[in-house]
C-alpha cells in the first residue's frame, strides 16, 4: 500500500553555466578567459561609478537641506510670553 505524499516542489528553470565545446584549443580558451575577465572588470567599474554618483548626490542633498520655517503661531506665542 502506497501512501499519498504531498507533491514536492520542482525546480524552476535551468542553471546559468557556460558550456565549452569538446575540442577547444588553448588559444580559444585563453581568449574566452580574457573576455570573461574584461567583462567582469567593466561591470565592476560601472558599479563603482554608479555608487560614486549616488554618494555625491546624497552629499549634495545633505548640504542643501533648507531650514524649517517657524510658523507664525509659534512666533506669536513667543512674543506674548516675553
N, C-alpha and C positions, 0 to 999 in steps of 0.2 A: 504494500500500500504506500502510495506516494502522497506526501502532504502538500497542500498548495502553499508554496512560499511566495512572499511578496516579490514583485518584479524588482530586479536590481537595476541601478542606474546604468545607462550605457554611455560610452564615450562620445563626446561631441567633436566632430571634425578630425583632422589629422595633425600630427606634429609637424612643425616647420623645421625641416632639416635640409641641408644642402647635399644633394646627391651628386656623386662624381662618376664619370664613365669608367669602365673597367680598364681600358687601355689609355691611361693618362700619362703623358711623358713628364719628366721632371720640369721642363721649361714651362709647360702649360700649368703645372701645379704651382710653381713659383709665381707665375703671373696671377693666378687666382688668389693666392695668399696675399700678394701685394695689393691687389684690387680690394680685397676684403679689409685689409688694414687701412688703406686710404679712405675707404667709405666710413670706417669707424672713426677715424681722426676727424673727417669732415663733419660727421654727426655731432661729435663732442664739441667741435668749435662752434657750430650753430647753437648748440645747447648753452654753452658758456656765454655767447653773445646775447641770447635771449635773457639769460639770468642777469647779465650786466645791465641791460636796458631796463629790466624790471626793477633792479636795485636803484638805478638812477632815478627812475620815475617815482619810486617810493620815497627817496630822499627829497626830491623836488616837492612832493606833496607835503611832507613833514615841515618843510621850511616855509611853505606858502599858506599854512592854515591861518585863516583870519581869526582875530579875537572876537569872542562873543560880545554882542552889544548888550548893554544893560538896559532893561526895559524901563519905560517911563514911570510905571507904578512903583517900582523899587526905588527909583531916584526920588520920587515924591515922598515916600515913606522916610527915606534917609534925611531929607530936608526937614520934614516935620519933627523928627526926633531931635534934631540939632536945635 
